Amino acid sequence: MAALGFFSVVLPCLSIVSFTCFTCFAACRAQQHRAFKVLAYVCLPVGLVCGLTPIAVLTHASTL
């Protein structure tokens, strides 16, 4: 039961935080600093994984 709560509550919250950080770092990237570019490209895949994992878990659970 705790795993279901993790996948349906915590991961979407982490996804929102990651996309917010991606937007912030992408805006700061206009200053041409390499660290902001790296941080932006790290936050994007993390947000995608956290956002798509609950969908994958629910799809897999529905096929069982």
mmCIF file of the N, C-alpha and C atoms, coordinates in Angstrom:
data_MODEL
# 
_entry.id   MODEL 
# 
loop_
_atom_site.group_PDB 
_atom_site.id 
_atom_site.type_symbol 
_atom_site.label_atom_id 
_atom_site.label_alt_id 
_atom_site.label_comp_id 
_atom_site.label_asym_id 
_atom_site.label_entity_id 
_atom_site.label_seq_id 
_atom_site.pdbx_PDB_ins_code 
_atom_site.Cartn_x 
_atom_site.Cartn_y 
_atom_site.Cartn_z 
_atom_site.occupancy 
_atom_site.B_iso_or_equiv 
_atom_site.pdbx_formal_charge 
_atom_site.auth_seq_id 
_atom_site.auth_comp_id 
_atom_site.auth_asym_id 
_atom_site.auth_atom_id 
_atom_site.pdbx_PDB_model_num 
ATOM 1   N N  . MET A 1 1  ? 0.821  -1.186 0.000   1.00 0.00 ? 1  MET A N  1 
ATOM 2   C CA . MET A 1 1  ? 0.000  0.000  0.000   1.00 0.00 ? 1  MET A CA 1 
ATOM 3   C C  . MET A 1 1  ? 0.868  1.253  0.000   1.00 0.00 ? 1  MET A C  1 
ATOM 4   N N  . ALA A 1 2  ? 1.990  1.195  0.706   1.00 0.00 ? 2  ALA A N  1 
ATOM 5   C CA . ALA A 1 2  ? 2.882  2.350  0.741   1.00 0.00 ? 2  ALA A CA 1 
ATOM 6   C C  . ALA A 1 2  ? 3.497  2.602  -0.636  1.00 0.00 ? 2  ALA A C  1 
ATOM 7   N N  . ALA A 1 3  ? 3.756  1.546  -1.383  1.00 0.00 ? 3  ALA A N  1 
ATOM 8   C CA . ALA A 1 3  ? 4.321  1.724  -2.721  1.00 0.00 ? 3  ALA A CA 1 
ATOM 9   C C  . ALA A 1 3  ? 3.336  2.427  -3.641  1.00 0.00 ? 3  ALA A C  1 
ATOM 10  N N  . LEU A 1 4  ? 2.061  2.116  -3.504  1.00 0.00 ? 4  LEU A N  1 
ATOM 11  C CA . LEU A 1 4  ? 1.049  2.783  -4.316  1.00 0.00 ? 4  LEU A CA 1 
ATOM 12  C C  . LEU A 1 4  ? 0.998  4.272  -4.002  1.00 0.00 ? 4  LEU A C  1 
ATOM 13  N N  . GLY A 1 5  ? 1.093  4.617  -2.734  1.00 0.00 ? 5  GLY A N  1 
ATOM 14  C CA . GLY A 1 5  ? 1.131  6.027  -2.343  1.00 0.00 ? 5  GLY A CA 1 
ATOM 15  C C  . GLY A 1 5  ? 2.369  6.726  -2.875  1.00 0.00 ? 5  GLY A C  1 
ATOM 16  N N  . PHE A 1 6  ? 3.484  6.021  -2.877  1.00 0.00 ? 6  PHE A N  1 
ATOM 17  C CA . PHE A 1 6  ? 4.716  6.605  -3.404  1.00 0.00 ? 6  PHE A CA 1 
ATOM 18  C C  . PHE A 1 6  ? 4.576  6.901  -4.886  1.00 0.00 ? 6  PHE A C  1 
ATOM 19  N N  . PHE A 1 7  ? 4.055  5.938  -5.636  1.00 0.00 ? 7  PHE A N  1 
ATOM 20  C CA . PHE A 1 7  ? 3.945  6.120  -7.077  1.00 0.00 ? 7  PHE A CA 1 
ATOM 21  C C  . PHE A 1 7  ? 2.871  7.124  -7.464  1.00 0.00 ? 7  PHE A C  1 
ATOM 22  N N  . SER A 1 8  ? 1.811  7.235  -6.683  1.00 0.00 ? 8  SER A N  1 
ATOM 23  C CA . SER A 1 8  ? 0.715  8.115  -7.083  1.00 0.00 ? 8  SER A CA 1 
ATOM 24  C C  . SER A 1 8  ? 0.752  9.493  -6.443  1.00 0.00 ? 8  SER A C  1 
ATOM 25  N N  . VAL A 1 9  ? 1.597  9.707  -5.434  1.00 0.00 ? 9  VAL A N  1 
ATOM 26  C CA . VAL A 1 9  ? 1.648  11.013 -4.776  1.00 0.00 ? 9  VAL A CA 1 
ATOM 27  C C  . VAL A 1 9  ? 3.043  11.628 -4.850  1.00 0.00 ? 9  VAL A C  1 
ATOM 28  N N  . VAL A 1 10 ? 4.027  10.916 -4.399  1.00 0.00 ? 10 VAL A N  1 
ATOM 29  C CA . VAL A 1 10 ? 5.372  11.482 -4.273  1.00 0.00 ? 10 VAL A CA 1 
ATOM 30  C C  . VAL A 1 10 ? 6.008  11.738 -5.641  1.00 0.00 ? 10 VAL A C  1 
ATOM 31  N N  . LEU A 1 11 ? 5.935  10.781 -6.553  1.00 0.00 ? 11 LEU A N  1 
ATOM 32  C CA . LEU A 1 11 ? 6.580  10.959 -7.853  1.00 0.00 ? 11 LEU A CA 1 
ATOM 33  C C  . LEU A 1 11 ? 5.977  12.106 -8.661  1.00 0.00 ? 11 LEU A C  1 
ATOM 34  N N  . PRO A 1 12 ? 4.650  12.270 -8.715  1.00 0.00 ? 12 PRO A N  1 
ATOM 35  C CA . PRO A 1 12 ? 4.134  13.456 -9.418  1.00 0.00 ? 12 PRO A CA 1 
ATOM 36  C C  . PRO A 1 12 ? 4.574  14.773 -8.766  1.00 0.00 ? 12 PRO A C  1 
ATOM 37  N N  . CYS A 1 13 ? 4.692  14.794 -7.456  1.00 0.00 ? 13 CYS A N  1 
ATOM 38  C CA . CYS A 1 13 ? 5.192  16.001 -6.785  1.00 0.00 ? 13 CYS A CA 1 
ATOM 39  C C  . CYS A 1 13 ? 6.645  16.274 -7.169  1.00 0.00 ? 13 CYS A C  1 
ATOM 40  N N  . LEU A 1 14 ? 7.457  15.230 -7.211  1.00 0.00 ? 14 LEU A N  1 
ATOM 41  C CA . LEU A 1 14 ? 8.852  15.399 -7.646  1.00 0.00 ? 14 LEU A CA 1 
ATOM 42  C C  . LEU A 1 14 ? 8.928  15.847 -9.100  1.00 0.00 ? 14 LEU A C  1 
ATOM 43  N N  . SER A 1 15 ? 7.994  15.380 -9.898  1.00 0.00 ? 15 SER A N  1 
ATOM 44  C CA . SER A 1 15 ? 7.960  15.791 -11.292 1.00 0.00 ? 15 SER A CA 1 
ATOM 45  C C  . SER A 1 15 ? 7.678  17.283 -11.416 1.00 0.00 ? 15 SER A C  1 
ATOM 46  N N  . ILE A 1 16 ? 6.740  17.784 -10.651 1.00 0.00 ? 16 ILE A N  1 
ATOM 47  C CA . ILE A 1 16 ? 6.418  19.211 -10.682 1.00 0.00 ? 16 ILE A CA 1 
ATOM 48  C C  . ILE A 1 16 ? 7.612  20.033 -10.231 1.00 0.00 ? 16 ILE A C  1 
ATOM 49  N N  . VAL A 1 17 ? 8.268  19.607 -9.176  1.00 0.00 ? 17 VAL A N  1 
ATOM 50  C CA . VAL A 1 17 ? 9.446  20.326 -8.689  1.00 0.00 ? 17 VAL A CA 1 
ATOM 51  C C  . VAL A 1 17 ? 10.555 20.306 -9.739  1.00 0.00 ? 17 VAL A C  1 
ATOM 52  N N  . SER A 1 18 ? 10.756 19.176 -10.375 1.00 0.00 ? 18 SER A N  1 
ATOM 53  C CA . SER A 1 18 ? 11.815 19.056 -11.371 1.00 0.00 ? 18 SER A CA 1 
ATOM 54  C C  . SER A 1 18 ? 11.538 19.935 -12.587 1.00 0.00 ? 18 SER A C  1 
ATOM 55  N N  . PHE A 1 19 ? 10.282 19.960 -13.051 1.00 0.00 ? 19 PHE A N  1 
ATOM 56  C CA . PHE A 1 19 ? 9.951  20.819 -14.189 1.00 0.00 ? 19 PHE A CA 1 
ATOM 57  C C  . PHE A 1 19 ? 10.066 22.293 -13.830 1.00 0.00 ? 19 PHE A C  1 
ATOM 58  N N  . THR A 1 20 ? 9.761  22.636 -12.588 1.00 0.00 ? 20 THR A N  1 
ATOM 59  C CA . THR A 1 20 ? 9.926  24.019 -12.141 1.00 0.00 ? 20 THR A CA 1 
ATOM 60  C C  . THR A 1 20 ? 11.399 24.398 -12.129 1.00 0.00 ? 20 THR A C  1 
ATOM 61  N N  . CYS A 1 21 ? 12.240 23.500 -11.646 1.00 0.00 ? 21 CYS A N  1 
ATOM 62  C CA . CYS A 1 21 ? 13.686 23.761 -11.653 1.00 0.00 ? 21 CYS A CA 1 
ATOM 63  C C  . CYS A 1 21 ? 14.206 23.845 -13.077 1.00 0.00 ? 21 CYS A C  1 
ATOM 64  N N  . PHE A 1 22 ? 13.695 22.989 -13.956 1.00 0.00 ? 22 PHE A N  1 
ATOM 65  C CA . PHE A 1 22 ? 14.113 23.041 -15.352 1.00 0.00 ? 22 PHE A CA 1 
ATOM 66  C C  . PHE A 1 22 ? 13.781 24.396 -15.958 1.00 0.00 ? 22 PHE A C  1 
ATOM 67  N N  . THR A 1 23 ? 12.584 24.899 -15.696 1.00 0.00 ? 23 THR A N  1 
ATOM 68  C CA . THR A 1 23 ? 12.182 26.201 -16.227 1.00 0.00 ? 23 THR A CA 1 
ATOM 69  C C  . THR A 1 23 ? 13.062 27.313 -15.676 1.00 0.00 ? 23 THR A C  1 
ATOM 70  N N  . CYS A 1 24 ? 13.359 27.251 -14.403 1.00 0.00 ? 24 CYS A N  1 
ATOM 71  C CA . CYS A 1 24 ? 14.199 28.267 -13.778 1.00 0.00 ? 24 CYS A CA 1 
ATOM 72  C C  . CYS A 1 24 ? 15.614 28.235 -14.349 1.00 0.00 ? 24 CYS A C  1 
ATOM 73  N N  . PHE A 1 25 ? 16.191 27.040 -14.455 1.00 0.00 ? 25 PHE A N  1 
ATOM 74  C CA . PHE A 1 25 ? 17.548 26.930 -14.974 1.00 0.00 ? 25 PHE A CA 1 
ATOM 75  C C  . PHE A 1 25 ? 17.607 27.283 -16.460 1.00 0.00 ? 25 PHE A C  1 
ATOM 76  N N  . ALA A 1 26 ? 16.546 26.979 -17.202 1.00 0.00 ? 26 ALA A N  1 
ATOM 77  C CA . ALA A 1 26 ? 16.523 27.346 -18.611 1.00 0.00 ? 26 ALA A CA 1 
ATOM 78  C C  . ALA A 1 26 ? 16.456 28.863 -18.771 1.00 0.00 ? 26 ALA A C  1 
ATOM 79  N N  . ALA A 1 27 ? 15.739 29.530 -17.877 1.00 0.00 ? 27 ALA A N  1 
ATOM 80  C CA . ALA A 1 27 ? 15.685 30.988 -17.929 1.00 0.00 ? 27 ALA A CA 1 
ATOM 81  C C  . ALA A 1 27 ? 17.041 31.583 -17.559 1.00 0.00 ? 27 ALA A C  1 
ATOM 82  N N  . CYS A 1 28 ? 17.705 30.992 -16.592 1.00 0.00 ? 28 CYS A N  1 
ATOM 83  C CA . CYS A 1 28 ? 19.026 31.480 -16.194 1.00 0.00 ? 28 CYS A CA 1 
ATOM 84  C C  . CYS A 1 28 ? 20.087 31.139 -17.227 1.00 0.00 ? 28 CYS A C  1 
ATOM 85  N N  . ARG A 1 29 ? 19.806 30.152 -18.057 1.00 0.00 ? 29 ARG A N  1 
ATOM 86  C CA . ARG A 1 29 ? 20.761 29.736 -19.082 1.00 0.00 ? 29 ARG A CA 1 
ATOM 87  C C  . ARG A 1 29 ? 21.001 30.853 -20.099 1.00 0.00 ? 29 ARG A C  1 
ATOM 88  N N  . ALA A 1 30 ? 20.067 31.786 -20.202 1.00 0.00 ? 30 ALA A N  1 
ATOM 89  C CA . ALA A 1 30 ? 20.234 32.912 -21.119 1.00 0.00 ? 30 ALA A CA 1 
ATOM 90  C C  . ALA A 1 30 ? 21.463 33.743 -20.757 1.00 0.00 ? 30 ALA A C  1 
ATOM 91  N N  . GLN A 1 31 ? 21.959 33.564 -19.553 1.00 0.00 ? 31 GLN A N  1 
ATOM 92  C CA . GLN A 1 31 ? 23.164 34.277 -19.138 1.00 0.00 ? 31 GLN A CA 1 
ATOM 93  C C  . GLN A 1 31 ? 24.430 33.601 -19.654 1.00 0.00 ? 31 GLN A C  1 
ATOM 94  N N  . GLN A 1 32 ? 24.273 32.528 -20.409 1.00 0.00 ? 32 GLN A N  1 
ATOM 95  C CA . GLN A 1 32 ? 25.378 31.803 -21.040 1.00 0.00 ? 32 GLN A CA 1 
ATOM 96  C C  . GLN A 1 32 ? 26.343 31.176 -20.039 1.00 0.00 ? 32 GLN A C  1 
ATOM 97  N N  . HIS A 1 33 ? 25.833 30.750 -18.908 1.00 0.00 ? 33 HIS A N  1 
ATOM 98  C CA . HIS A 1 33 ? 26.694 30.071 -17.934 1.00 0.00 ? 33 HIS A CA 1 
ATOM 99  C C  . HIS A 1 33 ? 26.500 28.575 -18.100 1.00 0.00 ? 33 HIS A C  1 
ATOM 100 N N  . ARG A 1 34 ? 27.581 27.832 -18.184 1.00 0.00 ? 34 ARG A N  1 
ATOM 101 C CA . ARG A 1 34 ? 27.534 26.402 -18.481 1.00 0.00 ? 34 ARG A CA 1 
ATOM 102 C C  . ARG A 1 34 ? 26.830 25.593 -17.390 1.00 0.00 ? 34 ARG A C  1 
ATOM 103 N N  . ALA A 1 35 ? 26.974 25.991 -16.135 1.00 0.00 ? 35 ALA A N  1 
ATOM 104 C CA . ALA A 1 35 ? 26.366 25.231 -15.031 1.00 0.00 ? 35 ALA A CA 1 
ATOM 105 C C  . ALA A 1 35 ? 24.848 25.228 -15.135 1.00 0.00 ? 35 ALA A C  1 
ATOM 106 N N  . PHE A 1 36 ? 24.249 26.337 -15.535 1.00 0.00 ? 36 PHE A N  1 
ATOM 107 C CA . PHE A 1 36 ? 22.791 26.395 -15.667 1.00 0.00 ? 36 PHE A CA 1 
ATOM 108 C C  . PHE A 1 36 ? 22.316 25.486 -16.794 1.00 0.00 ? 36 PHE A C  1 
ATOM 109 N N  . LYS A 1 37 ? 23.094 25.405 -17.858 1.00 0.00 ? 37 LYS A N  1 
ATOM 110 C CA . LYS A 1 37 ? 22.736 24.531 -18.974 1.00 0.00 ? 37 LYS A CA 1 
ATOM 111 C C  . LYS A 1 37 ? 22.752 23.074 -18.534 1.00 0.00 ? 37 LYS A C  1 
ATOM 112 N N  . VAL A 1 38 ? 23.766 22.689 -17.794 1.00 0.00 ? 38 VAL A N  1 
ATOM 113 C CA . VAL A 1 38 ? 23.871 21.309 -17.307 1.00 0.00 ? 38 VAL A CA 1 
ATOM 114 C C  . VAL A 1 38 ? 22.727 21.003 -16.339 1.00 0.00 ? 38 VAL A C  1 
ATOM 115 N N  . LEU A 1 39 ? 22.452 21.921 -15.421 1.00 0.00 ? 39 LEU A N  1 
ATOM 116 C CA . LEU A 1 39 ? 21.369 21.700 -14.458 1.00 0.00 ? 39 LEU A CA 1 
ATOM 117 C C  . LEU A 1 39 ? 20.016 21.602 -15.150 1.00 0.00 ? 39 LEU A C  1 
ATOM 118 N N  . ALA A 1 40 ? 19.804 22.408 -16.185 1.00 0.00 ? 40 ALA A N  1 
ATOM 119 C CA . ALA A 1 40 ? 18.537 22.344 -16.913 1.00 0.00 ? 40 ALA A CA 1 
ATOM 120 C C  . ALA A 1 40 ? 18.369 20.994 -17.598 1.00 0.00 ? 40 ALA A C  1 
ATOM 121 N N  . TYR A 1 41 ? 19.450 20.489 -18.198 1.00 0.00 ? 41 TYR A N  1 
ATOM 122 C CA . TYR A 1 41 ? 19.356 19.213 -18.895 1.00 0.00 ? 41 TYR A CA 1 
ATOM 123 C C  . TYR A 1 41 ? 19.364 18.014 -17.957 1.00 0.00 ? 41 TYR A C  1 
ATOM 124 N N  . VAL A 1 42 ? 19.686 18.207 -16.700 1.00 0.00 ? 42 VAL A N  1 
ATOM 125 C CA . VAL A 1 42 ? 19.566 17.134 -15.708 1.00 0.00 ? 42 VAL A CA 1 
ATOM 126 C C  . VAL A 1 42 ? 18.141 17.099 -15.163 1.00 0.00 ? 42 VAL A C  1 
ATOM 127 N N  . CYS A 1 43 ? 17.560 18.255 -14.940 1.00 0.00 ? 43 CYS A N  1 
ATOM 128 C CA . CYS A 1 43 ? 16.213 18.321 -14.361 1.00 0.00 ? 43 CYS A CA 1 
ATOM 129 C C  . CYS A 1 43 ? 15.140 17.823 -15.325 1.00 0.00 ? 43 CYS A C  1 
ATOM 130 N N  . LEU A 1 44 ? 15.317 18.031 -16.613 1.00 0.00 ? 44 LEU A N  1 
ATOM 131 C CA . LEU A 1 44 ? 14.301 17.608 -17.573 1.00 0.00 ? 44 LEU A CA 1 
ATOM 132 C C  . LEU A 1 44 ? 14.081 16.093 -17.582 1.00 0.00 ? 44 LEU A C  1 
ATOM 133 N N  . PRO A 1 45 ? 15.124 15.260 -17.719 1.00 0.00 ? 45 PRO A N  1 
ATOM 134 C CA . PRO A 1 45 ? 14.868 13.815 -17.694 1.00 0.00 ? 45 PRO A CA 1 
ATOM 135 C C  . PRO A 1 45 ? 14.346 13.309 -16.353 1.00 0.00 ? 45 PRO A C  1 
ATOM 136 N N  . VAL A 1 46 ? 14.803 13.924 -15.267 1.00 0.00 ? 46 VAL A N  1 
ATOM 137 C CA . VAL A 1 46 ? 14.298 13.525 -13.948 1.00 0.00 ? 46 VAL A CA 1 
ATOM 138 C C  . VAL A 1 46 ? 12.804 13.801 -13.863 1.00 0.00 ? 46 VAL A C  1 
ATOM 139 N N  . GLY A 1 47 ? 12.386 14.952 -14.349 1.00 0.00 ? 47 GLY A N  1 
ATOM 140 C CA . GLY A 1 47 ? 10.960 15.281 -14.348 1.00 0.00 ? 47 GLY A CA 1 
ATOM 141 C C  . GLY A 1 47 ? 10.142 14.354 -15.219 1.00 0.00 ? 47 GLY A C  1 
ATOM 142 N N  . LEU A 1 48 ? 10.692 13.997 -16.366 1.00 0.00 ? 48 LEU A N  1 
ATOM 143 C CA . LEU A 1 48 ? 9.979  13.075 -17.244 1.00 0.00 ? 48 LEU A CA 1 
ATOM 144 C C  . LEU A 1 48 ? 9.832  11.694 -16.626 1.00 0.00 ? 48 LEU A C  1 
ATOM 145 N N  . VAL A 1 49 ? 10.896 11.205 -16.019 1.00 0.00 ? 49 VAL A N  1 
ATOM 146 C CA . VAL A 1 49 ? 10.830 9.881  -15.390 1.00 0.00 ? 49 VAL A CA 1 
ATOM 147 C C  . VAL A 1 49 ? 9.843  9.898  -14.228 1.00 0.00 ? 49 VAL A C  1 
ATOM 148 N N  . CYS A 1 50 ? 9.910  10.920 -13.400 1.00 0.00 ? 50 CYS A N  1 
ATOM 149 C CA . CYS A 1 50 ? 8.992  11.005 -12.249 1.00 0.00 ? 50 CYS A CA 1 
ATOM 150 C C  . CYS A 1 50 ? 7.553  11.204 -12.695 1.00 0.00 ? 50 CYS A C  1 
ATOM 151 N N  . GLY A 1 51 ? 7.354  11.880 -13.805 1.00 0.00 ? 51 GLY A N  1 
ATOM 152 C CA . GLY A 1 51 ? 5.994  12.104 -14.288 1.00 0.00 ? 51 GLY A CA 1 
ATOM 153 C C  . GLY A 1 51 ? 5.392  10.911 -14.995 1.00 0.00 ? 51 GLY A C  1 
ATOM 154 N N  . LEU A 1 52 ? 6.216  10.139 -15.685 1.00 0.00 ? 52 LEU A N  1 
ATOM 155 C CA . LEU A 1 52 ? 5.704  9.019  -16.464 1.00 0.00 ? 52 LEU A CA 1 
ATOM 156 C C  . LEU A 1 52 ? 5.674  7.698  -15.702 1.00 0.00 ? 52 LEU A C  1 
ATOM 157 N N  . THR A 1 53 ? 6.403  7.589  -14.616 1.00 0.00 ? 53 THR A N  1 
ATOM 158 C CA . THR A 1 53 ? 6.416  6.347  -13.848 1.00 0.00 ? 53 THR A CA 1 
ATOM 159 C C  . THR A 1 53 ? 5.039  5.986  -13.275 1.00 0.00 ? 53 THR A C  1 
ATOM 160 N N  . PRO A 1 54 ? 4.288  6.935  -12.688 1.00 0.00 ? 54 PRO A N  1 
ATOM 161 C CA . PRO A 1 54 ? 2.958  6.551  -12.197 1.00 0.00 ? 54 PRO A CA 1 
ATOM 162 C C  . PRO A 1 54 ? 2.035  6.052  -13.308 1.00 0.00 ? 54 PRO A C  1 
ATOM 163 N N  . ILE A 1 55 ? 2.154  6.623  -14.495 1.00 0.00 ? 55 ILE A N  1 
ATOM 164 C CA . ILE A 1 55 ? 1.335  6.166  -15.621 1.00 0.00 ? 55 ILE A CA 1 
ATOM 165 C C  . ILE A 1 55 ? 1.729  4.746  -16.006 1.00 0.00 ? 55 ILE A C  1 
ATOM 166 N N  . ALA A 1 56 ? 3.017  4.470  -16.020 1.00 0.00 ? 56 ALA A N  1 
ATOM 167 C CA . ALA A 1 56 ? 3.479  3.128  -16.356 1.00 0.00 ? 56 ALA A CA 1 
ATOM 168 C C  . ALA A 1 56 ? 3.048  2.111  -15.304 1.00 0.00 ? 56 ALA A C  1 
ATOM 169 N N  . VAL A 1 57 ? 3.097  2.495  -14.035 1.00 0.00 ? 57 VAL A N  1 
ATOM 170 C CA . VAL A 1 57 ? 2.686  1.587  -12.960 1.00 0.00 ? 57 VAL A CA 1 
ATOM 171 C C  . VAL A 1 57 ? 1.188  1.289  -13.064 1.00 0.00 ? 57 VAL A C  1 
ATOM 172 N N  . LEU A 1 58 ? 0.388  2.306  -13.296 1.00 0.00 ? 58 LEU A N  1 
ATOM 173 C CA . LEU A 1 58 ? -1.051 2.089  -13.429 1.00 0.00 ? 58 LEU A CA 1 
ATOM 174 C C  . LEU A 1 58 ? -1.390 1.258  -14.659 1.00 0.00 ? 58 LEU A C  1 
ATOM 175 N N  . THR A 1 59 ? -0.690 1.477  -15.754 1.00 0.00 ? 59 THR A N  1 
ATOM 176 C CA . THR A 1 59 ? -0.910 0.675  -16.963 1.00 0.00 ? 59 THR A CA 1 
ATOM 177 C C  . THR A 1 59 ? -0.523 -0.783 -16.717 1.00 0.00 ? 59 THR A C  1 
ATOM 178 N N  . HIS A 1 60 ? 0.587  -0.984 -16.056 1.00 0.00 ? 60 HIS A N  1 
ATOM 179 C CA . HIS A 1 60 ? 1.022  -2.350 -15.764 1.00 0.00 ? 60 HIS A CA 1 
ATOM 180 C C  . HIS A 1 60 ? 0.045  -3.029 -14.787 1.00 0.00 ? 60 HIS A C  1 
ATOM 181 N N  . ALA A 1 61 ? -0.426 -2.288 -13.794 1.00 0.00 ? 61 ALA A N  1 
ATOM 182 C CA . ALA A 1 61 ? -1.356 -2.865 -12.825 1.00 0.00 ? 61 ALA A CA 1 
ATOM 183 C C  . ALA A 1 61 ? -2.693 -3.220 -13.470 1.00 0.00 ? 61 ALA A C  1 
ATOM 184 N N  . SER A 1 62 ? -3.095 -2.461 -14.457 1.00 0.00 ? 62 SER A N  1 
ATOM 185 C CA . SER A 1 62 ? -4.379 -2.756 -15.108 1.00 0.00 ? 62 SER A CA 1 
ATOM 186 C C  . SER A 1 62 ? -4.311 -3.975 -16.007 1.00 0.00 ? 62 SER A C  1 
ATOM 187 N N  . THR A 1 63 ? -3.122 -4.365 -16.415 1.00 0.00 ? 63 THR A N  1 
ATOM 188 C CA . THR A 1 63 ? -2.990 -5.537 -17.283 1.00 0.00 ? 63 THR A CA 1 
ATOM 189 C C  . THR A 1 63 ? -2.846 -6.837 -16.486 1.00 0.00 ? 63 THR A C  1 
ATOM 190 N N  . LEU A 1 64 ? -2.680 -6.731 -15.194 1.00 0.00 ? 64 LEU A N  1 
ATOM 191 C CA . LEU A 1 64 ? -2.512 -7.943 -14.377 1.00 0.00 ? 64 LEU A CA 1 
ATOM 192 C C  . LEU A 1 64 ? -3.801 -8.671 -14.175 1.00 0.00 ? 64 LEU A C  1 
# 
